[in-house]
Amino acid sequence: MKLSPAMGDGELIIFHLIYRLVFGGIAAAIAHSKGRSTVGWFFGGFLIDCIALIIILCLSNLNEEEARFDAQDAQTRRLKEQLRQEQMKLEALRHHTAARLDRHDEELGISTRAAGPALPGSTQPRPRLPSLSGSSADPGAQSAPPAQEDSTEWYYIADDRQIGPIVTGELQRRVQNGYLSPETMVWNQNMSNWVALNAVPELQNRPG
């Protein structure tokens, strides 16, 4: 700015002081809006005027960054809480399912937890069972080989689940008690396919 030569030294000093105070005030206001040091940028604007304004205008807004951080932190906490609640629901469902299966096993007198040895790494894997859908023969026309011992292991289908192994005597007791219908599909290692329970003569006898 070109100053009038008629201005005295005192007026010139006052003009420069006002000029720098204005820049200092503007820099301080911008710094405050961006969450930065108001006092520091006031002196910056006072000392280097427009250069300080350019610098503060180019700097990021700390208030906006803090707001974004708070929002992300709140979202993270919400997601963690949702995950914790889902885990609690799954754990409760697992216990509920296990309790129902245990009651079912108790009523039938078996333990489906015995299926554990069939998992990978088992030293006594289950025998490979034939497919129900793969059988082309009429199950009612087949007869199973006679069970030579009560220790013959049987499998049967109930509620769309494969249950077993159980010995002949236990299977006969379930037939006698009405747990199994004559159409229940059964199988043991001596048979080539699943057959209906009423097609196996030895299973119609009462256990001794």
C-alpha positions, 0 to 999 in steps of 0.5 A: 500500500502506498502511503501519503508523504504527508503522513507523519512518523507517528501516524505511519506507526499507528497505521502499521500497527492497525494493519498488523493487528487486523491480520493478526485478528483474521489469522486468529479467527481462522485458527479458532475455527480450525481448532488451532492455537488462537494466540499463536496464530494471532502473533503469526498474523501480526508478524508476517501478515498475509503469509500467515493467512495463506498458511492457516488457510492451507492447514487442515481443520482439526475440529473436523478431523476430531469429529470424524475420529469420534464418529468412527470410534462411536461406530466401532463401539457399536459394531463391537457391541452388536458382535458381542450380542450376536455371540451371546445369542449364538451361545444361548442357541447352542446351549438350547439346541444341546439341551434339546438333543440331550433330552431327546437322547434321554427319552430314546436311551441313546447318546448322539454325542457318540458320533464324535469318533467319526470326526477327522482324526478318529481311530475308529471311523464309522462304516460307510452307509449306503445312500437311501436315494441310490437304492433301486430295489424295493426295501419291502422285498429285501430281508436282512441277514440274521443277526448272529449276535446281539452286538450287531450295530444298527443304524436307522433314520428318524426325523431326517437324521441318521441315528446309531450305532445301537445293538440289536437288543436295543433296536428291538426294545425301541420297536417294542416300545413304539418308538419306531414305526414299521416303515423306519429305514434300518441298516447294518454292515451285513446289508447292502442297502437300507430296508424298512424295519418290517422287512427284517424278521429278527427285529420283530422279536422281543429282546430276551 
